[in-house]
Amino acid sequence: MQLSLWKRVIFYGLALWLIVFAVISLLVLLNLTNRSIPTDFVLFLAAFLLCWTFSSRLHLVSMSQGLLVGLAWLAINMLLDYTVIVRGFNGGDSAFYQTWIIWGHYVLMLIVPIIASSRRQVTPL
């Protein structure tokens, strides 16, 4: 992949983490985490839409590119989750990784770019 594409992949990976972190922080600050609509579902849907939008903007042409993008986003998000949330807010407690929404979010980041890239491929008749 070209260098300019990798710069955008890294930028979108950082933006993905930052937007989801900001939404979670806002929900916690407004004390909206225990409402009738499950917050985890809303965040999961928002993460899916962000991943899909960012994947579509990258114009990936092969599933291998989608896999590389997904792996890059996964690495960026896991690193930021560990350094900011686990080490920064939780004092090193790894209980953060015991929720299904975190692992679902990681799976989304890995799979959505692959699916988005496969939809762009032209299949011969």
Contact map, one row per residue, 1 for C-alpha under 8 A:
11101100000000000000000000000000000000000000000000000000000000001000000000000000000000000000000000000000000000000000000000000
11111100000000000000000000000000000000000000000000000000000000000000000000000000000000000000000000000000000000000000000000000
11111110000000000000000000000000000000000000000000000000000000000000000000000000000000000000000000000000000000000000000000000
01111111000000000000000000000000000000000000000000000000000000000000000000000000000000000000000000000000000000000000000000000
11111111100000000000000000000000000000000000000000000000010000000000000000000000000000000000000000000000000000000000000000000
11111111110000000000000000000000000000000000000000000000000000000000000000000000000000000000000000000000000000000000000000000
00111111111000000000000000000000000000000000000000000000000000000000000000000000000000000000000000000000000000000000000000000
00011111111100000000000000000000000000000000000000000000010000000000000000000000000000000000000000000000000000000000000000000
00001111111110000000000000000000000000000000000000000000010000000000100110000000000000000000000000000000000000000000000000000
00000111111111000000000000000000000000000000000000000000000000000000000110010000000000000000000000000000000000000000000000000
00000011111111100000000000000000000000000000000000000000000000000000000000000000000000000000000000000000000000000000000000000
00000001111111110000000000000000000000000000000000000100000000000000000010000000000000000000000000000000000000000000000000000
00000000111111111000000000000000000000000000000000000000000000000000000110011000000000000000000000000000000000000000000000000
00000000011111111100000000000000000000000000000000000000000000000000000010011000000000000000000000000000000000000000000000000
00000000001111111110000000000000000000000000000000000000000000000000000000000000000000000000000000000000000000000000000000000
00000000000111111111000000000000000000000000001001100000000000000000000000000000000000000000000000000000000000000000000000000
00000000000011111111100000000000000000000000000000000000000000000000000000001001000000000000000000000000000000000000000000000
00000000000001111111110000000000000000000000000000000000000000000000000000000000000000000000000000000000000000000000000000000
00000000000000111111111000000000000000000000000000000000000000000000000000000000000000000000000000000000000000000000000000000
00000000000000011111111100000000000000000010011000000000000000000000000000000000000000000000000000000000000000000000000000000
00000000000000001111111110000000000000000000000000000000000000000000000000000000000000000000000000000000000000000000000000000
00000000000000000111111111000000000000000000000000000000000000000000000000000000000000000000000000000000000000000000000000000
00000000000000000011111111100000000000000010000000000000000000000000000000000000000000000000000000000000000000000000000000000
00000000000000000001111111110000000000000010000000000000000000000000000000000000000000000000000000000000000000000000000000000
00000000000000000000111111111000000000000000000000000000000000000000000000000000000000000000000000000000000000000000000000000
00000000000000000000011111111100000000000000000000000000000000000000000000000000000000000000000000000000000000000000000000000
00000000000000000000001111111111100000000000000000000000000000000000000000000000000000000000000000000000000000000000000000000
00000000000000000000000111111111100000000000000000000000000000000000000000000000000000000000000000000000000000000000000000000
00000000000000000000000011111111000000000000000000000000000000000000000000000000000000000000000000000000000000000000000000000
00000000000000000000000001111111000000000000000000000000000000000000000000000000000000000000000000000000000000000000000000000
00000000000000000000000000111111110000000000000000000000000000000000000000000000000000000000000000000000000000000000000000000
00000000000000000000000000111111111000100000000000000000000000000000000000000000000000000000000000000000000000000000000000000
00000000000000000000000000110011111001100000000000000000000000000000000000000000000000000000000000000000000000000000000000000
00000000000000000000000000000011111101100000000000000000000000000000000000000000000000000000000000000000000000000000000000000
00000000000000000000000000000001111111100000000000000000000000000000000000000000000000000000000000000000000000000000000000000
00000000000000000000000000000000011111000000000000000000000000000000000000000000000000000000000000000000000000000000000000000
00000000000000000000000000000000001111101100000000000000000000000000000000000000000000000000000000000000000000000000000000000
00000000000000000000000000000000111111111100000000000000000000000000000000000000000000000000000000000000000000000000000000000
00000000000000000000000000000001111011111110000000000000000000000000000000000000000000000000000000000000000000000000000000000
00000000000000000000000000000000000001111111000000000000000000000000000000000000000000000000000000001000000000000000000000000
00000000000000000000000000000000000011111111100000000000000000000000000000000000000000000000000000000000000000000000000000000
00000000000000000000000000000000000011111111110000000000000000000000000000000000000000000000000000000000000000000000000000000
00000000000000000001001100000000000000111111111000000000000000000000000000000000000000000000000000000000000000000000000000000
00000000000000000000000000000000000000011111111100000000000000000000000000000000000000000000000000001001100000000000000000000
00000000000000000000000000000000000000001111111110000000000000000000000000000000000000000000000000000000000000000000000000000
00000000000000000001000000000000000000000111111111000000000000000000000000000000000000000000000000000000000000000000000000000
00000000000000010001000000000000000000000011111111100000000000000000000000000000000000000000000000000000100100000000000000000
00000000000000000000000000000000000000000001111111110000000000000000000000000000000000000000000000000000100110010000000000000
00000000000000000000000000000000000000000000111111111000000000000000000000000000000000000000000000000000000000000000000000000
00000000000000010000000000000000000000000000011111111100000000000000000000000000000000000000000000000000000000000000000000000
00000000000000010000000000000000000000000000001111111110000000000000000000000000000000000000000000000000000110011000000000000
00000000000000000000000000000000000000000000000111111111000000000000000000000000000000000000000000000000000000011001000000000
00000000000000000000000000000000000000000000000011111111100000000000000000000000000000000000000000000000000000000000000000000
00000000000100000000000000000000000000000000000001111111110000000000000000000000000000000000000000000000000000000000000000000
00000000000000000000000000000000000000000000000000111111111100000100000000000000000000000000000000000000000000011001100000000
00000000000000000000000000000000000000000000000000011111111100000000000000000000000000000000000000000000000000001001100000000
00000000000000000000000000000000000000000000000000001111111000000000000000000000000000000000000000000000000000000000000000000
00001001100000000000000000000000000000000000000000000111111100000000000000000000000000000000000000000000000000000000000000000
00000000000000000000000000000000000000000000000000000011111110000000000000000000000000000000000000000000000000000000100100000
00000000000000000000000000000000000000000000000000000011011111101100000000000000000000000000000000000000000000000001100100000
00000000000000000000000000000000000000000000000000000000001111101000000000000000000000000000000000000000000000000000110110000
00000000000000000000000000000000000000000000000000000000000111111100000000000000000000000000000000000000000000000000110110000
00000000000000000000000000000000000000000000000000000000000111111110000000000000000000000000000000000000000000000110110000000
00000000000000000000000000000000000000000000000000000000000001111111000000000000000000000000000000000000000000000100000000000
10000000000000000000000000000000000000000000000000000000000111111111100000000000000000000000000000000000000000000100100000000
00000000000000000000000000000000000000000000000000000010000101111111110000000000000000000000000000000000000000011111100000000
00000000000000000000000000000000000000000000000000000000000000111111111000000000000000000000000000000000000001101100000000000
00000000000000000000000000000000000000000000000000000000000000011111111100000000000000000000000000000000000000000000000000000
00000000100000000000000000000000000000000000000000000000000000001111111110000000000000000000000000000000000001001000000000000
00000000000000000000000000000000000000000000000000000000000000000111111111000000000000000000000000000000000011111100000000000
00000000000000000000000000000000000000000000000000000000000000000011111111100000000000000000000000000000000011000000000000000
00000000110010000000000000000000000000000000000000000000000000000001111111110000000000000000000000000000000000000000000000000
00000000110111000000000000000000000000000000000000000000000000000000111111111000000000000000000000000000000011000000000000000
00000000000000000000000000000000000000000000000000000000000000000000011111111100000000000000000000000000010011000000000000000
00000000000000000000000000000000000000000000000000000000000000000000001111111110000000000000000000000000000000000000000000000
00000000010011000000000000000000000000000000000000000000000000000000000111111111000000000000000000000000000000000000000000000
00000000000011001000000000000000000000000000000000000000000000000000000011111111100000000000000000000000000000000000000000000
00000000000000000000000000000000000000000000000000000000000000000000000001111111110000000000000000000000000000000000000000000
00000000000000000000000000000000000000000000000000000000000000000000000000111111111000000000000000000000000000000000000000000
00000000000000001000000000000000000000000000000000000000000000000000000000011111111110000000000000000000000000000000000000000
00000000000000000000000000000000000000000000000000000000000000000000000000001111111111000000000000000000000000000000000000000
00000000000000000000000000000000000000000000000000000000000000000000000000000111111111100000000000000000000000000000000000000
00000000000000000000000000000000000000000000000000000000000000000000000000000011111111110000000000000000000000000000000000000
00000000000000000000000000000000000000000000000000000000000000000000000000000001111111111000000000000000000000000000000000000
00000000000000000000000000000000000000000000000000000000000000000000000000000001111111111100000100000000000000000000000000000
00000000000000000000000000000000000000000000000000000000000000000000000000000000111111111111110100000000000000000000000000000
00000000000000000000000000000000000000000000000000000000000000000000000000000000011111111111100000000000000000000000000000000
00000000000000000000000000000000000000000000000000000000000000000000000000000000001111111111000000000000000000000000000000000
00000000000000000000000000000000000000000000000000000000000000000000000000000000000111111110000000000000000000000000000000000
00000000000000000000000000000000000000000000000000000000000000000000000000000000000011111111110100000000000000000000000000000
00000000000000000000000000000000000000000000000000000000000000000000000000000000000001111111100000000000000000000000000000000
00000000000000000000000000000000000000000000000000000000000000000000000000000000000001110111110000000000000000000000000000000
00000000000000000000000000000000000000000000000000000000000000000000000000000000000001100111111100000000000000000000000000000
00000000000000000000000000000000000000000000000000000000000000000000000000000000000001000101111111000000000000000000000000000
00000000000000000000000000000000000000000000000000000000000000000000000000000000000000000000111111100000000000000000000000000
00000000000000000000000000000000000000000000000000000000000000000000000000000000000011000100111111100100000000000000000000000
00000000000000000000000000000000000000000000000000000000000000000000000000000000000000000000011111100110000000000000000000000
00000000000000000000000000000000000000000000000000000000000000000000000000000000000000000000011111110100000000000000000000000
00000000000000000000000000000000000000000000000000000000000000000000000000000000000000000000001111111110000000000000000000000
00000000000000000000000000000000000000000000000000000000000000000000000000000000000000000000000001111111000000000000000000000
00000000000000000000000000000000000000010001000000000000000000000000000000000000000000000000000000111111100000000000000000000
00000000000000000000000000000000000000000000000000000000000000000000000000000000000000000000000111111111110000000000000000000
00000000000000000000000000000000000000000000000000000000000000000000000000000000000000000000000010111111111000000000000000000
00000000000000000000000000000000000000000001000000000000000000000000000000000000000000000000000000011111111100000000000000000
00000000000000000000000000000000000000000001001100000000000000000000000000000000000000000000000000001111111110000000000000000
00000000000000000000000000000000000000000000000000000000000000000000000001000000000000000000000000000111111111000000000000000
00000000000000000000000000000000000000000000000000000000000000000000000000000000000000000000000000000011111111100000000000000
00000000000000000000000000000000000000000000001100100000000000000000000000000000000000000000000000000001111111110000000000000
00000000000000000000000000000000000000000000000100100000000000000000011011000000000000000000000000000000111111111000000000000
00000000000000000000000000000000000000000000000000000000000000000010111011000000000000000000000000000000011111111100000000000
00000000000000000000000000000000000000000000000000000000000000000010010000000000000000000000000000000000001111111110000000000
00000000000000000000000000000000000000000000000100110010000000000100010000000000000000000000000000000000000111111111000000000
00000000000000000000000000000000000000000000000000110011000000000110110000000000000000000000000000000000000011111111100000000
00000000000000000000000000000000000000000000000000000000000000111110010000000000000000000000000000000000000001111111110000000
00000000000000000000000000000000000000000000000000000000000000100100000000000000000000000000000000000000000000111111111000000
00000000000000000000000000000000000000000000000000010011000100000100000000000000000000000000000000000000000000011111111100000
00000000000000000000000000000000000000000000000000000011001111101100000000000000000000000000000000000000000000001111111110000
00000000000000000000000000000000000000000000000000000000000011100000000000000000000000000000000000000000000000000111111110000
00000000000000000000000000000000000000000000000000000000000000000000000000000000000000000000000000000000000000000011111110000
00000000000000000000000000000000000000000000000000000000001111000000000000000000000000000000000000000000000000000001111111000
00000000000000000000000000000000000000000000000000000000000011000000000000000000000000000000000000000000000000000000111111100
00000000000000000000000000000000000000000000000000000000000000000000000000000000000000000000000000000000000000000000000111110
00000000000000000000000000000000000000000000000000000000000000000000000000000000000000000000000000000000000000000000000011111
00000000000000000000000000000000000000000000000000000000000000000000000000000000000000000000000000000000000000000000000001111
00000000000000000000000000000000000000000000000000000000000000000000000000000000000000000000000000000000000000000000000000111
